[in-house]
């Protein structure tokens, strides 16, 4: 017997016995306490939605897409489980803690091997629990699902069955159900009017051609809407300077706390089992800098912008240096020294990762039996790809009392 959950975006979502069992696991329930958009609630008070409801929405869209593509039941179960659990590897405040997870553990939120294969966790107790709820690994084993397939779908990697259609990009690809849900959901809860994506039309515009998932001609227009929505959401929500400042402040406080631990790796790994409240309490109870920064965030006494400009406004040599983490650290230290400010109170924010491309623009489209990229068949997508490059910012943030000194030092260094 199926159960239903009411979602404000998708209406009633149906769940079968397998989905219900996955939802009731300890890892999925933790997502109820992980904010989807980190500190965006400091800008948009309604942005308090969680990774849990996003996971349910992604599952719903996966159901619609699989029904449309008529995927065999044997493959369908792994894909549906992957849609539900694709975000269980997130730490507190979602992407806010992702850089520290990668730095100290070498793993991102998609690397959930320890969740699916706890026996391989090398006795890392941080990834285990004595909770009353079952684990995802236990449920997957009970229903005899292929864990390697599930992991491959979450990472967007094709697994070992090379003879069948490539389903690996449905959840983590150029145009996927994950993006379809979060763009509309984030727009809805922030209250901005930019998440206009016709997911139903887009799903009907996806199909398999030569065993590859592609956009058909009738899917080009809704795909354009999706990219245009993402283009507007980035500067307005995802890269809003206030959210970025709070995120970097929190990261700096948490890194100071981790650095004070004798087993930094184990503490960082444990973040994958904590929720927003738990890590907040740990910082609140800490002493010195971590506690001070958290108090600033809680009181919304955030650092201010000393410099905030487009990367394209800088000399190419300066931009090249910003791709090197070591040079960025050296630049920050020199900037702090010139300004006469403690380096902990100067934050350097480079928004664009090195060599990043607009992945959605490379999605395959079939036009008159010919494979082409979306940016080749859509002048709008080609324009958006170029404009994305121009919108990335560099920011230098500091407490208001140091802003004048830091601004002068930053300008002298960024525009020599």
C-alpha positions as CSV (number, residue, x, y, z in Angstrom):
1,X,0.0,0.0,0.0
2,X,1.3,3.4,-1.0
3,X,1.5,6.4,1.3
4,X,1.3,10.1,0.2
5,X,3.0,13.2,1.4
6,X,1.8,16.7,0.6
7,X,4.5,18.9,-1.0
8,X,3.9,22.6,-1.5
9,X,5.5,22.4,-5.0
10,X,4.5,19.1,-6.5
11,X,1.3,18.3,-4.6
12,X,0.8,14.8,-3.4
13,X,3.9,12.5,-3.7
14,X,3.3,8.8,-3.5
15,X,5.8,6.5,-1.7
16,X,5.9,2.7,-1.9
17,X,7.2,0.3,0.8
18,X,10.9,0.7,-0.3
19,X,10.7,4.5,-0.4
20,X,9.0,4.6,3.0
21,X,11.7,2.4,4.5
22,X,14.5,4.7,3.1
23,X,12.7,7.8,4.4
24,X,12.5,6.3,7.9
25,X,16.3,5.8,8.1
26,X,18.5,7.8,10.5
27,X,20.5,9.4,7.6
28,X,17.3,10.6,5.9
29,X,15.7,11.9,9.0
30,X,18.9,14.0,9.7
31,X,18.2,15.9,6.5
32,X,15.1,17.4,8.1
33,X,17.6,19.4,10.2
34,X,19.9,20.5,7.4
35,X,19.0,23.8,5.8
36,X,19.0,23.6,2.0
37,X,20.4,27.1,1.5
38,X,22.8,27.5,4.4
39,X,22.7,31.1,5.6
40,X,20.4,32.5,2.9
41,X,17.8,32.9,5.5
42,X,19.7,36.0,6.7
43,X,18.7,37.6,3.4
44,X,15.4,35.8,2.6
45,X,13.6,34.9,5.9
46,X,11.6,32.2,4.2
47,X,14.6,30.2,3.1
48,X,14.3,27.7,5.9
49,X,13.5,24.7,3.7
50,X,15.6,21.6,4.2
51,X,17.5,18.9,2.3
52,X,14.8,16.5,3.3
53,X,12.0,18.1,1.4
54,X,14.3,18.7,-1.6
55,X,15.1,14.9,-1.6
56,X,11.4,14.1,-1.6
57,X,10.9,16.5,-4.6
58,X,13.8,15.0,-6.5
59,X,12.3,11.5,-5.9
60,X,9.0,12.7,-7.2
61,X,10.5,14.1,-10.4
62,X,12.5,10.9,-10.8
63,X,9.3,8.9,-10.7
64,X,7.8,11.0,-13.4
65,X,10.9,10.7,-15.6
66,X,11.2,7.0,-15.2
67,X,7.5,6.5,-16.1
68,X,8.1,8.7,-19.2
69,X,11.2,6.7,-20.2
70,X,9.7,3.3,-19.4
71,X,12.8,2.2,-17.4
72,X,12.7,-1.5,-16.4
73,X,11.7,-2.2,-12.8
74,X,15.1,-3.8,-12.0
75,X,16.9,-0.5,-12.7
76,X,14.1,1.7,-11.4
77,X,14.5,0.8,-7.8
78,X,18.2,1.8,-7.6
79,X,17.4,5.1,-9.4
80,X,14.6,5.9,-7.0
81,X,16.7,5.1,-3.9
82,X,19.6,7.2,-5.4
83,X,17.2,10.2,-5.8
84,X,16.1,9.9,-2.2
85,X,19.5,9.6,-0.6
86,X,21.6,11.7,-3.0
87,X,22.1,14.4,-0.4
88,X,22.7,12.3,2.8
89,X,26.5,13.1,2.6
90,X,25.9,16.8,3.2
91,X,27.3,18.3,6.4
92,X,25.5,21.0,8.5
93,X,24.2,23.9,6.5
94,X,24.7,22.0,3.3
95,X,27.3,23.5,1.0
96,X,28.6,25.8,3.7
97,X,30.7,22.9,5.3
98,X,31.5,21.2,2.0
99,X,35.0,22.9,1.5
100,X,36.1,21.7,5.0
101,X,34.8,18.1,4.4
102,X,36.9,18.0,1.2
103,X,39.9,19.6,2.8
104,X,40.1,17.3,5.9
105,X,38.6,14.1,4.6
106,X,39.1,14.3,0.8
107,X,35.4,13.5,0.3
108,X,32.5,15.6,-0.9
109,X,28.8,15.1,-0.3
110,X,28.4,12.6,-3.2
111,X,31.0,10.3,-1.7
112,X,28.7,8.2,0.5
113,X,30.6,4.9,0.4
114,X,30.6,4.9,4.2
115,X,26.8,5.1,4.2
116,X,26.2,2.3,1.7
117,X,29.2,0.2,2.8
118,X,29.6,0.8,6.5
119,X,31.8,-2.3,6.8
120,X,34.5,-0.5,4.8
121,X,34.5,2.6,7.0
122,X,37.8,1.4,8.7
123,X,36.3,1.5,12.2
124,X,35.5,5.2,11.9
125,X,33.0,5.6,14.7
126,X,32.1,9.0,13.5
127,X,30.2,7.4,10.7
128,X,28.3,5.0,12.9
129,X,25.4,5.4,15.3
130,X,23.4,3.6,17.9
131,X,20.2,5.4,16.8
132,X,16.9,3.5,17.0
133,X,16.2,4.0,13.3
134,X,17.5,1.6,10.7
135,X,20.3,2.7,8.4
136,X,20.2,3.1,4.6
137,X,22.7,0.2,4.2
138,X,20.4,-2.1,6.2
139,X,17.3,-1.1,4.1
140,X,19.2,-1.5,0.8
141,X,20.4,-4.9,1.8
142,X,17.0,-5.9,2.9
143,X,15.5,-5.1,-0.5
144,X,18.5,-6.6,-2.3
145,X,19.5,-3.6,-4.3
146,X,22.8,-3.0,-6.1
147,X,24.8,-0.6,-4.0
148,X,27.3,0.0,-6.7
149,X,24.6,1.0,-9.1
150,X,23.0,3.4,-6.5
151,X,26.4,5.0,-5.8
152,X,27.0,5.4,-9.6
153,X,23.7,7.2,-10.1
154,X,24.5,9.6,-7.2
155,X,27.9,10.4,-8.7
156,X,26.7,10.6,-12.2
157,X,29.1,7.8,-13.2
158,X,28.2,4.8,-15.3
159,X,28.6,1.5,-13.5
160,X,29.8,-1.8,-14.7
161,X,26.7,-2.8,-16.8
162,X,27.9,-1.3,-20.1
163,X,25.4,-3.0,-22.4
164,X,22.3,-1.2,-21.3
165,X,21.1,2.4,-21.7
166,X,23.2,4.9,-19.9
167,X,21.0,6.1,-17.0
168,X,23.9,7.7,-15.1
169,X,23.1,11.3,-16.0
170,X,19.4,11.3,-14.9
171,X,20.2,12.3,-11.3
172,X,23.6,14.0,-11.7
173,X,24.1,15.3,-15.2
174,X,23.8,18.4,-17.4
175,X,20.0,18.5,-17.2
176,X,18.8,16.4,-14.2
177,X,16.0,16.0,-11.8
178,X,18.1,17.4,-8.9
179,X,18.4,20.8,-10.6
180,X,14.7,20.6,-11.7
181,X,13.6,20.5,-8.1
182,X,16.1,22.7,-6.3
183,X,15.7,25.7,-8.7
184,X,12.0,25.8,-8.3
185,X,12.1,25.0,-4.6
186,X,14.7,27.6,-3.8
187,X,12.8,30.2,-5.8
188,X,9.6,29.4,-4.0
189,X,11.0,29.6,-0.4
190,X,13.1,32.7,-1.0
191,X,10.2,34.4,-2.6
192,X,12.1,35.5,-5.7
193,X,10.3,35.1,-9.0
194,X,13.1,33.5,-11.0
195,X,12.5,29.7,-10.6
196,X,10.2,29.5,-13.6
197,X,10.9,26.0,-14.9
198,X,8.3,23.9,-16.7
199,X,9.5,20.5,-15.3
200,X,6.6,18.5,-16.8
201,X,7.4,19.9,-20.3
202,X,11.1,19.4,-19.8
203,X,10.6,15.7,-18.7
204,X,8.6,15.1,-21.8
205,X,11.5,16.6,-23.8
206,X,14.0,14.1,-22.6
207,X,14.5,10.7,-24.3
208,X,17.0,8.0,-25.1
209,X,18.7,8.1,-28.5
210,X,21.5,5.6,-29.2
211,X,21.3,4.6,-25.5
212,X,22.1,8.2,-24.3
213,X,19.8,10.5,-22.5
214,X,19.3,13.6,-24.7
215,X,17.1,16.6,-25.1
216,X,14.7,16.4,-28.0
217,X,13.6,19.4,-30.0
218,X,10.5,19.9,-27.9
219,X,12.7,20.0,-24.8
220,X,14.9,22.8,-26.0
221,X,12.6,25.6,-24.8
222,X,12.0,24.3,-21.3
223,X,15.8,23.6,-21.0
224,X,16.4,27.2,-21.9
225,X,14.0,28.3,-19.1
226,X,16.0,26.1,-16.7
227,X,19.3,27.7,-17.6
228,X,17.8,31.2,-17.5
229,X,16.4,30.5,-14.1
230,X,19.8,29.3,-12.9
231,X,21.4,32.4,-14.4
232,X,19.1,34.7,-12.4
233,X,19.2,32.7,-9.2
234,X,23.0,32.7,-8.9
235,X,23.6,36.5,-8.3
236,X,20.2,36.9,-6.5
237,X,20.3,33.9,-4.1
238,X,23.2,31.5,-4.4
239,X,26.0,34.2,-4.6
240,X,24.2,37.0,-2.7
241,X,27.0,38.8,-0.9
242,X,25.3,38.7,2.5
243,X,24.9,34.9,2.4
244,X,28.4,34.5,1.1
245,X,29.9,36.6,3.9
246,X,28.0,34.6,6.6
247,X,29.0,31.4,4.9
248,X,32.7,32.3,4.9
249,X,32.5,33.6,8.5
250,X,31.0,30.3,9.7
251,X,33.6,28.3,7.7
252,X,36.4,30.3,9.3
253,X,35.0,29.7,12.8
254,X,34.5,26.0,12.1
255,X,38.0,25.6,10.7
256,X,39.5,27.2,13.8
257,X,37.5,24.8,15.9
258,X,38.6,21.8,13.8
259,X,42.2,23.0,13.8
260,X,42.3,23.0,17.6
261,X,41.4,19.2,17.6
262,X,44.1,16.6,17.9
263,X,42.1,14.4,15.5
264,X,41.0,17.0,12.9
265,X,40.2,14.3,10.3
266,X,37.9,12.4,12.6
267,X,36.1,15.6,13.7
268,X,35.6,16.7,10.2
269,X,34.3,13.3,9.2
270,X,31.8,13.5,12.1
271,X,30.3,16.5,10.5
272,X,28.5,14.1,8.1
273,X,26.5,12.9,11.0
274,X,25.8,16.3,12.6
275,X,22.9,18.7,11.9
276,X,22.8,22.5,11.9
277,X,21.8,22.7,15.6
278,X,24.5,20.4,16.8
279,X,27.4,22.2,15.1
280,X,26.0,25.5,16.1
281,X,25.9,24.5,19.8
282,X,29.5,23.2,19.6
283,X,30.6,26.6,18.2
284,X,28.5,28.5,20.8
285,X,30.2,26.5,23.6
286,X,33.7,27.0,22.2
287,X,36.0,29.7,23.3
288,X,37.7,32.6,21.6
289,X,37.4,33.2,17.9
290,X,34.9,30.4,16.9
291,X,32.4,31.5,19.6
292,X,32.9,35.2,18.7
293,X,32.2,34.6,15.0
294,X,29.2,32.5,15.7
295,X,27.8,35.3,18.0
296,X,28.3,37.8,15.2
297,X,26.3,35.6,12.8
298,X,23.5,35.0,15.3
299,X,23.3,38.8,15.9
300,X,23.6,39.5,12.2
301,X,26.7,41.6,12.8
302,X,28.4,40.4,9.7
303,X,31.7,41.5,8.1
304,X,31.3,44.2,5.5
305,X,32.4,44.4,1.9
306,X,35.8,46.2,1.6
307,X,36.1,45.3,-2.1
308,X,33.5,43.6,-4.2
309,X,34.0,43.5,-8.0
310,X,33.8,41.3,-11.1
311,X,36.7,39.0,-11.7
312,X,36.7,40.3,-15.2
313,X,37.7,43.7,-13.9
314,X,41.1,42.4,-12.7
315,X,44.3,41.9,-14.6
316,X,44.6,38.4,-16.0
317,X,47.8,37.8,-14.0
318,X,46.0,38.6,-10.8
319,X,43.1,36.3,-11.7
320,X,45.5,33.5,-12.5
321,X,47.0,33.8,-9.0
322,X,43.5,33.4,-7.5
323,X,43.2,29.9,-8.8
324,X,46.1,28.7,-6.6
325,X,45.0,28.1,-3.0
326,X,48.5,28.7,-1.7
327,X,48.8,32.0,-3.5
328,X,45.3,33.1,-2.2
329,X,46.5,32.4,1.3
330,X,49.7,34.4,0.7
331,X,47.6,37.2,-0.8
332,X,45.3,37.2,2.2
333,X,48.2,37.3,4.7
334,X,50.0,40.1,2.8
335,X,46.7,42.1,2.6
336,X,46.2,41.7,6.3
337,X,49.7,42.8,7.1
338,X,49.4,45.9,4.9
339,X,46.1,46.8,6.5
340,X,47.4,46.0,10.0
341,X,44.5,43.7,10.7
342,X,44.5,40.2,12.2
343,X,44.3,37.7,9.2
344,X,41.3,36.0,10.9
345,X,39.3,39.1,10.3
346,X,40.0,39.4,6.6
347,X,38.1,37.0,4.3
348,X,38.9,36.6,0.6
349,X,36.0,35.3,-1.5
350,X,36.7,34.0,-5.1
351,X,33.3,32.8,-6.5
352,X,34.3,31.0,-9.6
353,X,36.2,27.7,-9.5
354,X,39.1,27.4,-12.0
355,X,38.1,26.2,-15.4
356,X,34.4,25.9,-14.5
357,X,32.0,25.8,-17.4
358,X,28.3,26.0,-17.6
359,X,27.7,22.3,-17.6
360,X,24.1,22.5,-18.7
361,X,25.1,24.2,-21.9
362,X,26.9,21.1,-23.0
363,X,23.8,18.9,-22.7
364,X,23.3,16.8,-25.8
365,X,20.4,17.7,-28.1
366,X,19.2,15.7,-31.0
367,X,18.1,17.8,-34.0
368,X,17.2,16.0,-37.2
369,X,19.0,12.8,-36.0
370,X,22.2,14.8,-35.3
371,X,23.8,15.1,-31.8
372,X,24.7,18.7,-30.9
373,X,25.3,20.6,-27.7
374,X,22.5,22.8,-26.2
375,X,24.6,25.9,-26.7
376,X,25.1,25.1,-30.4
377,X,21.3,25.0,-31.0
378,X,20.3,27.8,-28.7
379,X,21.6,31.3,-29.1
380,X,20.1,32.1,-25.7
381,X,22.1,29.4,-24.0
382,X,25.2,30.5,-25.8
383,X,24.6,34.0,-24.5
384,X,24.0,32.8,-21.0
385,X,27.2,30.8,-21.0
386,X,29.2,34.0,-21.9
387,X,27.3,36.1,-19.3
388,X,27.9,33.6,-16.5
389,X,31.6,34.2,-17.0
390,X,31.2,38.0,-16.5
391,X,29.1,37.7,-13.3
392,X,31.5,36.0,-11.0
393,X,32.8,38.2,-8.2
394,X,35.8,38.6,-5.9
395,X,35.0,39.9,-2.5
396,X,37.2,41.1,0.4
397,X,35.3,41.2,3.7
398,X,36.2,42.5,7.1
399,X,34.5,44.0,10.2
400,X,33.2,47.5,9.7
401,X,35.8,49.1,11.9
402,X,38.6,47.8,9.6
403,X,36.9,48.4,6.3
404,X,38.8,51.6,5.3
405,X,42.3,50.1,5.9
406,X,41.4,46.8,4.3
407,X,39.9,48.5,1.3
408,X,43.0,50.5,0.6
409,X,45.3,47.5,1.0
410,X,43.1,45.3,-1.2
411,X,42.8,47.9,-4.0
412,X,46.6,48.4,-4.0
413,X,47.2,44.7,-4.4
414,X,44.4,43.8,-6.8
415,X,45.1,46.8,-9.1
416,X,48.8,47.2,-8.9
